[in-house]
Amino acid sequence: MSRKIDTSDQFIEFYKKKGDYLVELSENHYKNKEYKKTLELLSQAFSMYEKGGATELAAQTKHTFNEIKALHFGK
């Protein structure tokens, strides 16, 4: 008799923490003027927040991404 373990809450928490980590990492790259890497990390963070259902954090991350992209790479 095998019981299926519900790990969905753990995955949601994992995705959110991973997103937080990527945003923090992107901030360090931004301070070092590594804007392309910053955008890559923010894009990954956005995906993690989306997977974790953190829509507010995802929207905030997308907004930051768009601001940095417009400021340093034009439109």
MARKOLZA-239388 format. One line per 10 residues: their letters; for each residue x, y, z of C-alpha. Coordinates in nm, 2 decimals, always signed. Layout:
% residues N
a> X,Y,Z; ...
This chain:
% residues 75
msrkidtsdq> +0.00,+0.00,+0.00; +0.17,+0.32,-0.11; +0.05,+0.66,-0.01; +0.12,+0.96,-0.23; +0.28,+1.24,-0.03; +0.16,+1.59,-0.11; +0.47,+1.81,-0.17; +0.30,+2.10,-0.34; +0.34,+2.34,-0.05; +0.71,+2.25,-0.03
fiefykkkgd> +0.75,+2.32,-0.41; +0.57,+2.65,-0.37; +0.80,+2.75,-0.09; +1.11,+2.63,-0.29; +1.01,+2.84,-0.59; +0.96,+3.15,-0.38; +1.29,+3.11,-0.20; +1.47,+3.05,-0.53; +1.31,+3.36,-0.67; +1.42,+3.56,-0.37
ylvelsenhy> +1.77,+3.43,-0.40; +1.79,+3.52,-0.77; +1.66,+3.87,-0.71; +1.92,+3.92,-0.43; +2.19,+3.79,-0.67; +2.08,+4.02,-0.94; +2.11,+4.32,-0.71; +2.48,+4.23,-0.66; +2.53,+4.21,-1.04; +2.35,+4.54,-1.08
knkeykktle> +2.58,+4.71,-0.83; +2.88,+4.58,-1.03; +2.72,+4.73,-1.35; +2.67,+4.38,-1.50; +2.33,+4.47,-1.65; +2.29,+4.18,-1.89; +2.35,+3.93,-1.61; +2.11,+4.12,-1.39; +1.84,+4.09,-1.65; +1.90,+3.71,-1.69
llsqafsmye> +1.87,+3.66,-1.32; +1.56,+3.87,-1.29; +1.40,+3.67,-1.57; +1.48,+3.35,-1.39; +1.34,+3.49,-1.07; +1.02,+3.59,-1.25; +0.98,+3.23,-1.37; +1.03,+3.09,-1.02; +0.77,+3.33,-0.87; +0.53,+3.24,-1.15
kggatelaaq> +0.58,+2.87,-1.08; +0.53,+2.93,-0.71; +0.22,+3.13,-0.76; +0.37,+3.45,-0.61; +0.20,+3.68,-0.86; +0.28,+4.00,-0.67; +0.65,+3.92,-0.65; +0.64,+3.82,-1.02; +0.49,+4.15,-1.12; +0.73,+4.35,-0.91
tkhtfneika> +1.02,+4.15,-1.06; +0.89,+4.21,-1.42; +0.86,+4.58,-1.35; +1.22,+4.60,-1.22; +1.34,+4.40,-1.52; +1.16,+4.64,-1.76; +1.30,+4.95,-1.58; +1.66,+4.82,-1.60; +1.62,+4.72,-1.96; +1.48,+5.06,-2.06
lhfgk> +1.75,+5.25,-1.86; +2.05,+5.06,-1.98; +1.95,+4.90,-2.32; +1.70,+5.14,-2.46; +1.35,+5.02,-2.56
